[in-house]
Amino acid sequence: MNRLNKSEIIFKMLAYILVGAFAIVALYPVIYAFSASISGKLEYEAGKIVLLPKNINFQVYKLIYNDKGFWISYVNTLFYTVFGTAWSMLISTTGAYALAKKRLLFRRQFNFLVVFTMWFNAGMIPTYLNYVNMGVNNRWGIIFAFGVQAYNIILLRNYFEGVPKEIDEAARMDGVTEFQMLRKIYMPMSKAALATVTLFYATSRWNGYFWARMLLKNPMELNLQVYMRILIENYRKMFDDMPINLPYATDAYIYAILVCSIIPVLIIYPYIQQYFARGVNLGGVKG
C-alpha cells in the first residue's frame, strides 16, 4: 500500500508539473503581448520585454478606443459569432437528433453522406466559385453558408444515441412530439455535448478569417480577424505621419489589438470548459 501510495503521489506530482508547464507555455504569448502593448518604445526596441512590462503607458489603447474601424469589425465579429453559432447549433442539433433515430428512413445512407464530407471535398477553387455563384458576399451569406460541420453533427449524434431507449418510448406513449422530445428530454440530458459543440462553433466563428477575406467585399462587413490582418499589412504606413518620438513602439498597436481580440474568449471559456472534456469523451466513444 505504501509503495502504491508513493507511486500515486509521484504520478500526481509529475502530472501537475507537466500540466503547469503546458499552462505556462500557453499563457506566455498572451502575457507577452499585453506587456509589449503597454511598454515604452525604447524598452521594447531594446529587447528588454521578456515577461513584465517596463515604462508602462496605455497610449495605444487610447488609439484603439478612437479607432472606428476596429469597433466596426469588433461588432461584426460579435454578430457573426452569436448568430452564426445559434444557426449552426440549430441545424446540428436537429440533424443529429434525426440521425440518431433508427426509425429514420434511409438513416444509414444519410449518415454516410455526412461522414463522406469529412473524407472528401470539392477543393478550394470549386468551393470558392460555388460560394460566389450563390451570392455569399455579405453578413447573412457568411452565417448561413458555413452553418454546420460534419464532425460536430457526428459528435451530437453519438451523444443522443446514448440516451436510454426507455425514456424515448415512455415519452412517445405520453404523446410527446419530436420537437418536444428534443427540447425537453434530449437537450437537457446532453448539456455537456451541447456546450462542447457550441464552444467549437463559437471559436470557429470568432477566429474565422480565410473565407471572410475571400468573400466579403464591403469594408463595413469585415470581421476582426480580417481587419487585424489588413492592419498588420499596412500599420507602418499609419505611423509615418505621426511624431517620431512616440512613447510606444509601432508594434505595440498590433499587440494591443491582439489582446482585445481574445478578451471575450478568455471570459467565456472558463464557464464552458467544465463541460468540455466530458462532452468530447462521452460524445466520441461510439462509432
C-alpha angles and dihedrals in degrees: 000000000000091000090048092050092048091050091049091050092049091048092050092048092051091046092052092047092049094046090046091052091051090048091053092049090050096045098042097078090051093048092045092050091052093045092049091049094057100035127102122265097243093048093049096046090047090057094242095132108096103142114329124053123250130207090010121217133155100209095123091056089055088054090051091049089058095041106106092186091058094052093045091053090044092054090045090053091050088050093050092045098048100040095032093052092046091051093046093049091049093054096039095047096048092042093049091048091053093047091050091061114091090202091065110117112245089005094154093050093049091049090050092052091051093049091044090065088059091058103039137026136177095250132253100282097047089045091051092048090048091053091047093050090048091054097245095163105112142058098277092043090057091049098048100035094056095041104132145021120209094223092058092049090052090048093054093042091056091049093049090050088061093063108108113261091222091067090050093049094046092051091048091052089053090057098253114163123229094256092048090049091051094046100040103031115018100038097047089049092049103050093128094054093042092051091049095050091044089056091049092052095042094051090045091052093044093050095040110136119139102059093037089055092046100044110028112086101170111085089210090063099050117120126230097264093055091045090052092051093050089047092051089052094051107020096107090061088055091061097045093088094045126093115282094228096065115161091228137049120254089241090059090076091058092047090050092054090048090054092048092049095059098044095092091049092050090050098046102037098069090058093052102036092080088070096038104085094037093050094050094045097046095039096047103048096088127069 
